[in-house]
Amino acid sequence: MKIKTYMISLFVTAAISTSASVIAKEPVQPISPVKDINLAQVELGKKLFFDPRLSKSGFISCNSCHNLSMGGTDNIKTSIGHNWQQGPINSPTVLNSSHNIAQFWDGRAADLKEQAGGPIENPGEMASTHTLAIDILQSIPGYVTEFQQVFGSNKIDIDKVTQAIAEFEKTLVTPNSRFDKWLLGDKNAINKTELAGYNLFKQAGCTACHYGEALGGTSFQKMGLIKPYKTTNKAVGLAGVTGKDADRFKFKVPTLRNVEMTYPYFHDGEAATLTEAVDIMGKLQLGKQFTKSENTQIVAFLKTLTGEQPSFTLPILPPSVDKTPKPTPFN
């Protein structure tokens, strides 16, 4: 019995060692499950993420543009904000966003906490103010009680609000994609076409920007590296933050996790399909014209990156009361 147990132990150890060795050689790593989070803040942040009362109209929530039923995006070119305003840029996915070097396409928010406060007071998005949003939350007894339980104070402020939303967003990771399973040793998790697509993805140079757990989100790169990218979109990227002309048209490299769900693509949302996006990226960023077969293989690989989507009970929001400030409807 001892010999049998010893042999099983050796087999398991060898399997783990082999899997780790394979992963170490790849430019892509499996997504790690969420850890080191405050569960009480997560539950509060979940409510705030879905609560449209943080907006001036009482109609728009974080989930409006980062719909968790649609890959953490809204699947339109540029998002719709207050008064049906067409936004200036495509809404990036909130899934796996904790892996980003910074938030927003231009990196103007250092982390999820800073990002969470921006849309609330942006006149083209939720169009409220931090003061009004806090007044609304402070008027709702259910929220006052929960903030007291979570933060030890019944005084609500924007710092606590953004902290809770950020903590919830940290949980929105998508592990166990078929490609992750392949990385971890299940060689039947992807087929020959998908594997060929991954090898081509590496050979073509895509992994120079799309690497790591999120396959992106860790650097800023110029859109139109080999050939200029033609667009009517006015976004200038990182230059809008740094003021440096050298950063003009540099955007945060988007994650490719769940990319089949996060269409349309690019900061302007001009690429409607993965096939189109791969073709444009090949020409503009790599100076390569993919054949139809090569494009098909790469797209097949990209579709293996869809992981387990966040799943939870929809939060029930505490009701407003008579003294709660009323929303201002769209014109």
C-alpha positions in Angstrom: 0.0 0.0 0.0 2.8 2.4 0.9 4.6 1.7 -2.4 1.3 2.3 -4.3 0.7 5.6 -2.5 4.3 6.6 -3.1 4.0 5.9 -6.9 0.7 7.9 -7.1 2.4 10.8 -5.3 5.3 10.7 -7.7 2.9 10.6 -10.7 0.9 13.6 -9.4 4.1 15.5 -8.6 5.5 14.8 -12.1 2.2 15.9 -13.8 2.2 19.1 -11.9 5.8 19.8 -12.6 5.3 19.1 -16.3 2.3 21.4 -16.5 4.2 24.2 -14.7 7.1 23.7 -17.0 4.8 24.0 -20.1 3.2 27.2 -18.7 6.5 28.8 -17.9 7.5 28.5 -21.5 4.4 30.1 -22.8 3.8 33.9 -23.1 0.2 33.3 -21.8 -0.7 32.1 -18.3 -3.9 30.8 -16.9 -6.2 33.3 -15.2 -5.9 33.0 -11.4 -9.1 32.7 -9.3 -9.9 35.8 -7.2 -8.3 35.9 -3.8 -7.6 38.4 -1.0 -10.9 40.2 -1.1 -13.3 41.7 1.5 -16.6 39.8 1.0 -18.7 42.4 2.8 -17.4 45.2 0.5 -18.0 42.9 -2.5 -21.7 42.5 -1.6 -22.1 46.2 -1.1 -20.2 47.0 -4.2 -22.3 44.6 -6.2 -25.4 46.6 -5.2 -23.8 49.9 -6.1 -22.6 48.5 -9.5 -26.2 47.7 -10.4 -27.8 50.8 -8.8 -29.0 53.4 -11.5 -29.7 55.9 -8.7 -26.0 56.9 -8.8 -26.9 58.6 -12.1 -28.7 61.9 -12.5 -31.5 60.3 -14.5 -31.9 57.3 -12.2 -31.6 55.2 -15.3 -27.9 54.4 -15.9 -25.8 52.1 -13.7 -22.3 50.8 -14.1 -23.9 47.7 -15.6 -25.4 49.7 -18.4 -22.1 50.1 -20.2 -20.4 47.1 -18.6 -23.2 44.5 -18.9 -22.2 41.4 -17.1 -24.5 39.4 -19.3 -22.6 40.6 -22.4 -18.9 40.1 -21.6 -18.7 43.2 -19.4 -19.4 45.5 -22.3 -22.5 47.0 -24.1 -21.7 45.6 -27.6 -22.1 48.9 -29.3 -19.5 51.1 -31.0 -19.5 53.8 -28.3 -21.6 53.9 -25.2 -24.9 55.8 -24.7 -24.8 58.2 -21.8 -27.1 60.8 -20.2 -29.7 62.3 -22.5 -28.9 59.6 -25.0 -25.6 61.2 -25.7 -23.3 59.1 -27.9 -20.1 58.5 -26.0 -16.6 59.3 -27.5 -15.1 55.9 -27.1 -15.8 52.1 -27.0 -16.6 50.7 -23.5 -13.8 48.3 -22.5 -14.8 45.1 -20.7 -14.8 45.2 -16.9 -14.0 41.5 -16.8 -10.5 40.8 -15.6 -9.9 44.5 -15.4 -8.0 44.1 -12.2 -5.1 42.8 -14.4 -4.9 46.2 -16.2 -1.8 48.4 -15.7 -4.3 51.3 -15.5 -8.0 51.9 -16.3 -9.7 53.5 -19.4 -8.3 53.3 -22.9 -6.0 56.3 -22.1 -5.0 55.1 -18.6 -6.3 58.2 -16.9 -7.3 56.2 -13.8 -4.6 54.4 -11.9 -6.8 51.6 -10.5 -10.3 50.3 -10.3 -11.1 52.5 -7.3 -10.2 55.7 -9.1 -12.0 54.5 -12.2 -15.2 53.9 -10.3 -15.7 57.5 -9.5 -15.2 58.9 -13.0 -18.4 57.9 -14.8 -20.7 59.1 -11.9 -19.8 62.8 -12.5 -19.0 62.6 -16.2 -21.7 64.8 -17.9 -21.7 62.5 -20.9 -22.1 59.3 -18.8 -24.1 59.2 -15.6 -24.1 63.1 -15.4 -24.4 63.3 -11.6 -22.1 64.7 -9.0 -20.4 62.9 -6.2 -22.3 65.1 -3.7 -25.7 64.2 -5.2 -24.8 60.5 -5.4 -23.8 60.5 -1.7 -26.9 62.5 -0.7 -29.1 59.8 -2.4 -27.3 56.9 -0.8 -27.3 58.7 2.6 -31.0 59.1 2.4 -31.7 55.4 2.0 -31.8 53.6 5.4 -30.8 50.2 3.9 -27.6 51.7 2.5 -26.8 53.6 5.7 -27.1 50.3 7.7 -25.0 48.4 5.2 -22.2 51.0 5.1 -22.2 51.0 8.9 -21.8 47.2 8.9 -19.1 47.2 6.2 -17.0 50.2 7.1 -17.9 50.8 10.7 -19.4 54.2 10.0 -22.9 55.3 8.9 -21.3 58.3 7.2 -21.2 57.5 3.5 -18.6 59.2 1.2 -17.3 58.7 -2.3 -14.2 57.0 -1.0 -16.2 54.2 0.5 -18.5 54.0 -2.5 -15.6 53.6 -5.0 -13.8 51.2 -2.7 -16.8 48.9 -2.5 -17.4 49.0 -6.3 -13.7 48.3 -6.9 -13.7 45.4 -4.5 -16.7 43.9 -6.4 -15.0 44.4 -9.8 -12.0 42.5 -8.5 -14.2 39.4 -8.4 -15.0 39.6 -12.1 -12.4 37.3 -13.3 -13.1 34.5 -15.8 -10.9 31.4 -15.1 -11.1 27.9 -16.7 -11.3 28.8 -20.3 -10.6 25.9 -22.7 -7.2 27.5 -23.4 -6.4 27.7 -19.7 -7.3 24.0 -19.4 -4.9 23.3 -22.3 -2.2 25.3 -20.6 -2.8 23.2 -17.4 -2.2 20.0 -19.2 -5.5 19.0 -20.9 -4.3 18.5 -24.5 -7.9 17.7 -25.6 -9.2 21.0 -24.5 -8.5 22.7 -27.8 -8.6 21.2 -31.3 -5.9 21.2 -34.1 -7.3 24.4 -35.8 -7.3 26.3 -32.5 -3.8 25.1 -31.6 -2.6 26.1 -35.1 -4.1 29.5 -34.4 -2.3 29.9 -31.2 1.0 29.0 -32.8 0.4 31.5 -35.6 -0.6 34.1 -33.0 2.8 33.6 -31.4 4.8 33.4 -34.6 3.2 36.5 -36.1 4.3 38.6 -33.0 0.8 39.1 -31.5 2.3 38.1 -28.1 4.6 41.2 -28.0 1.5 43.1 -26.8 -1.0 40.4 -25.9 0.7 38.3 -23.2 0.3 37.3 -19.5 -2.9 36.2 -17.7 -5.2 38.7 -19.5 -3.4 38.6 -22.9 -3.2 42.4 -22.8 -3.9 45.3 -20.4 -0.2 45.6 -19.4 1.1 48.2 -21.8 0.2 51.1 -24.1 0.9 50.8 -27.8 0.4 53.0 -30.8 -2.6 52.2 -32.9 -1.2 52.1 -36.4 2.4 51.0 -35.8 3.2 49.9 -39.4 0.5 51.8 -41.2 -1.6 54.7 -40.0 -5.0 53.8 -38.6 -7.8 55.9 -40.3 -10.7 56.9 -38.1 -13.0 59.8 -37.5 -12.8 59.1 -33.7 -11.3 62.1 -31.9 -9.6 60.1 -29.1 -5.9 60.7 -28.9 -5.1 58.1 -26.3 -2.3 58.4 -23.7 -1.3 61.8 -25.0 -4.5 63.2 -23.5 -3.1 62.2 -20.1 0.6 62.9 -20.5 0.5 65.8 -22.9 3.3 64.3 -24.9 3.0 64.2 -28.6 5.0 60.9 -28.6 2.0 59.3 -26.8 -0.5 60.3 -29.5 -2.7 57.4 -30.6 -1.2 55.2 -27.9 -3.9 53.2 -26.2 -4.0 50.6 -23.5 -3.7 47.2 -25.1 -7.1 45.5 -24.6 -7.4 42.1 -22.9 -8.2 39.3 -25.3 -10.0 37.3 -22.6 -13.6 36.6 -23.6 -12.9 38.6 -26.8 -15.6 36.7 -28.8 -18.1 38.4 -26.4 -16.7 41.9 -26.4 -17.4 43.1 -29.9 -17.2 45.6 -31.6 -13.4 46.1 -31.4 -10.8 48.8 -31.0 -11.2 52.1 -29.1 -13.6 53.4 -31.8 -15.6 50.2 -32.1 -15.1 50.2 -35.9 -14.2 46.5 -36.3 -17.5 44.7 -36.1 -16.1 41.1 -36.1 -13.1 39.2 -34.9 -12.3 38.3 -38.5 -12.1 42.0 -39.4 -10.2 42.9 -36.2 -7.5 40.2 -36.9 -7.1 41.3 -40.5 -6.7 45.0 -39.5 -4.3 44.2 -36.6 -2.2 42.0 -39.0 -1.8 44.9 -41.5 -1.4 47.8 -39.2 0.5 46.4 -36.2 2.5 43.6 -37.7 2.8 44.5 -41.4 1.3 41.1 -42.3 -1.6 40.1 -44.5 -3.1 37.0 -43.0 -4.6 34.5 -45.5 -8.2 33.5 -45.0 -7.1 30.2 -43.6 -4.7 31.9 -41.1 -7.3 34.4 -40.1 -9.8 31.5 -39.4 -7.2 29.7 -37.3 -6.4 32.8 -35.2 -10.1 33.5 -34.6 -10.6 29.9 -33.6 -7.9 30.3 -31.0 -9.3 33.6 -29.7 -12.6 31.9 -29.1 -10.9 29.4 -26.7 -10.2 32.3 -24.4 -13.8 32.6 -23.2 -13.8 31.7 -19.5 -16.3 31.0 -16.8 -18.5 34.1 -16.6 -19.3 35.8 -13.2 -22.4 34.1 -11.8 -24.3 35.4 -8.8 -27.8 36.2 -7.5 -28.9 39.6 -8.8 -28.7 42.0 -5.9 -31.9 43.5 -4.4 -31.4 47.2 -3.9 -32.7 48.9 -0.8 -35.7 51.1 -1.6 -35.7 54.9 -1.7 -37.7 56.8 0.8 -39.7 60.1 0.7 -36.7 62.3 1.3 -34.5 60.6 -1.3 -33.6 63.2 -4.0 -35.6 62.5 -7.2 -34.0 61.7 -10.5 -33.9 64.2 -13.4 -35.4 62.4 -16.5 -33.8 62.7 -19.9 -35.0 65.7 -22.0 
